[in-house]
């Protein structure tokens, strides 16, 4: 005999399910904080969802980048920071910032930014020793910033799935050299870091990572990092040397990191869209060392400008391999090969 569920029991189960759904709190909406001041005062009540430097209950209407990051760090969701500080380039003197939660910092939102143009929002040291931007949170995007003059790193990345695009590190928004004291970008054991932009990104210029006291980019025990479409050791036109004192790119340990073009099977033009210019640096263009495994260095311009008719040599080797295994240096197999 087939036993059928009673209609009343079915209705009761449905009502109970609806009750549970109604009892669950709705997800917190993604917040956007608009920076309107070049100051460096923190948020007065971090976590209240309002970017404001005033004390609790006394809003001032002033939202600094530090206050916006304070709010974003206090909230669990992937928030967005935009900029509207006047109508031209803005410089924010600071002792540095720390990001601990998912976040997009969008310097391209500032009035005056133009597609393929340089950053118009610049973070520069106020003289206090430290790193410009320390990223400990995962799923962070930094877009269209200049980061200059800090005594340590321009950017330090420890969180996973961090992307840096359209930015200057060691070069001001006006193209002047104001290097950071250590490496421009230091990746410390992070997974799936992307320094550069995706192939064909509309309006996104290359990162310019030049003039720094250490390496341009230092990957320390990183995994599956991608470094593509960056100008490293040259100016934003890739015609003049602006040396990083160390290597252009230093891969020290780690596994599965890629410097340059897209993966096998991509048609050749697309690989060049992702090519780095790694030239003019004080040591090697690229060094792979420290038991690094499965590093790929392909489809780059090393020792030239953005075209082959401009020679901008690195001081030492173009590419140096020291105690590594399973690495590929050269060109990718032909399309479809």
N, C-alpha and C positions, 0 to 999 in steps of 0.2 A: 504494500500500500504506500502511496506517495503522500508524504506529509507536507501540507501547505502552511506557509506562515500566515498567521492571522492578520487581517488588515490593520487592526488597532495596534498590534505590535510593530508593524511596518511604519505606521504614522509616528509612533513614539520614538522609534530609532531615528527617523528623519528629523523630528523636532530636536532630539538630543544632539544630533550632529550639527544642526544649525546653531544651537546654543553654544556649542564649543567653538564654532567658527567665529561667532560674534564676540565671544569672550577673549579671543586672541588679540593682542594689540596690533594695530595696523603698523606696517613698516615705516620707519622715519623717512620722510622725503629727503631726497638729495638736496643739499643746501648750496647756494652760490653766494659768496661773499665778495663784494666789490670794494677794492682798496681805493680810497679817495684822498689819502694823505701820505706824504713821503716820510713821515715821522717813524719812530721805532718804539713806541710805547705799546705795551701788551694789552690784552683784552681785560676789561674790568670785571667780567663775570663769565669766564670761559665755560662753555657748555650750555649756555642759555639759548644758543641758536642765533644770537645777534652779535655781529662784529661791531664792537664799540669800545672805545678806550675809557669811557666813563665808569664810575663805580656802580654797583647794582642799584637799579631803580633810578639812576640819573644819567640817561643817555646823552651823549654829546654830538652824535652824528658823525664822529670821526672814526674811520676804519683804516688802520695801518696794516701793512703786510704782517707784522708780528701779531697783531690782534686777530687777523684772519687765520693765521696758522694756529694760534692758540685755540680758536674755536674748532677748527678742523681736527686738531689732535684730540679734542675732548669729545668728538662725535664719532660714531663707528662707521658711518657711511662714506662713500667716495664723493667728497665734496669738490667744489670748483672755486678757485680764486681768480677773479678778473680785476682789471685795473682801469681807473679813470681819474688820473691825477693830472689835471690840466689837459692841454691839447698837443703837447710836444713830448720830447724825451724827458724821462724823469729818472733821477738818481736817488737811491735810497741808501744812505750811510748806515751801517749796521755792524754789530759784533758777530753776526751769523745766526742762522736759523736751523731748527731741528724739526723734521717731519716724522711722525710716528704712525700715521693712519693713511689709508688710501686717499689720494688727492691729485687734482690737476691744477697746476699753477700756470695760468695762460697769459703770458706777456703779450701775445699777439692781439689780445682784446683791447689794448690801450689805444686811445685815439692817436693817429699818426703812424701806426704800423702799416707797412705796405707789403703785399705778397712778394716773396723772394728778397725782401729788404732786411737790413740788420735789426737787431732788437732795439726797442725804444724804452725798455725798462731795465735799469742797471742796478745791481746790488754791489756795493763797494764797501771795503773795510772802513770802519770808523777809527782804526788804529789799535783796536783791541786784538791781541793774538787769537787766532782760531781759524776755523774752516767756514767758508761762505754758506754752504747748504749741506747739511748732514741728513741723509735719508735713511731712516731705520724702518719705516713702514714699507709695505709692499703695495704694488699697483699704484705707483705714483708716476705722473707725467709732468715734466718740466718743459715748457714750450716758450721760446722767444724771450729768454733772459740773457743779459750780460752779467758775468760774475767775475769781479776783478779785485786785485790788491790785497787779498787775505794772506796771512802769514803762513798758513798751512794749505790744505787743499782748496781748490775752488768748489768742487762737489765731492762728497764722500757718499758712496752707495753701499749699504748693507742689506737693504730690503730686496725682495724678489720682484721681478717683472717691473722694473723701473725703466722709463724711457726719457731720454734727453734729446730734444730736437730743436733745430732752428736757433741755437744759442751760441753766444761767445763766452769762452772761458779763458781769461787772460788778456782779452782784447776788449776795449770799451765799446759802447754802442756807436761811438763816432770813429772807431777804427784805430784808436791810439793804444799803444802797448802799456798795460798795467797788470803785469803777471801776478799770479799767486805764488807763494813761496815754495810750495811742494808741487806735487803733480796737479795738473789741471783737473782731471777726473780720476778718482781712486775707487775701484770696485773691490770690496772686501768680502770675498766668499759668497757673493750673491748669485742667484740663479735667474737666467733669462733677462739679463740687462740688455737694453737696446740703446746704443749711442749712435744717433743718426736718425734718419727717417725712412719710411717705407718707399719702395720704388714708385715713382710717379706721384708722390704726395703733392697735391696742388698748392702752390704758393709757398712751400716750405724750403727755405735755403739750407745749405749745409751748416752743420756746427763748425765753428772756428775755434780751435783749441791750440793756442799758441802763446809764446812769451812767458811760459811758466818756469819756475825754478827747478822742478823735477821733470818727470815724464809728461808727455801730453796726456796719454791715457795709461793707467796702470791697472791691469787685471790681476788680482791676487787671489788664487784659488777660486776663480770664477767658474761657473758652469753654464754652457750654452749661451754665452754672451754674443751679441752681434754688434760689430762696429762697422757702419756703412755710411757713405756720403758725408765724410768729415774732412775738413782742411786742417791738417795737423802740422804745425811748424811753419805755416805760411799765413799771409794776410787773407782777407775775405775774397780777394780776386784770384788767389792762388797764383800770383805772379812774382811775389816778393817774399824772401825768407823772413820769418819772425820766429826764431828758434825757441823751442823748449830746451832747457839746458841738458836734460837727460835724453832718453829715447823718445821717439814719436809714440810708439805703442809698446808697452812692456807686458808680455804675457808670462806670468810667474806662477807655475802650477796650474791646477784646474783641468777641466776636460770639456771638449766639444765647443770651443770658442771659434768664432769666425771673424776674420778681418777682411772685409771687402765684399765682392759680388754675391749675387744670389746663388741658390743651390743648383746642382746639376740638372740639366733639362730646360733651364730657362734660355730663351733666345738671346744671343750675344748682346743686342743693344740694351736689354734690361740689366744685364750684369754691370755694364758701364754706368748706368744710372746710380748704382750703389757703390761705385768705386770711391775709395778714399784717396786724397792727395796727402802723402806722408813724406815731407821733404823739408830740408833746411834745419833739421834738428841737431842738437849738440853731440849726440852719440849715434846709435843705430836708428835707422828708420823704424824697423820692427825687430824686437828680440823676443825669442821664445825660449824659456828656461825653466828650471825648477821642477823637472819631471812633468811638465805640461803634456797632456795627451790629446791626440786627435784635434789639433789646432789647424785651421784652414786659413791660408793667406792667399787670396786669389783676386784677380782683376782689380788691381790697385795701380795708382801712379806713384811710384816711390823714386824720389830723386828728380822729379820733373814737376812742372806746374800742372794745371788742368788740361794742358795739351802737351804733346811730346816735344814741341819746338822750344820749350822753356826749361832750361836745366837749373835745378835748385837742389844740389846734392846735400845729403846728410853727411855729418863729419866722419862717421865710421861706416859700417856696412849698411847696405840697403836692408837686408834681412839677415839676422844671425840666429842660429839654432844651437842651443847648449843643453845637452842632456835631456832630450825630448824623444817622444816616440809617436808613431802613427800620424805625423803631420803632413800636410800638403801645402806646398808653396809653388805658385805658378798660375796657370790658367785652368779654368774648368774644362771638362770634356765638351766637345761640340754639342750644340743643341740636338737633343734626341740621342746623343751618343752615350 
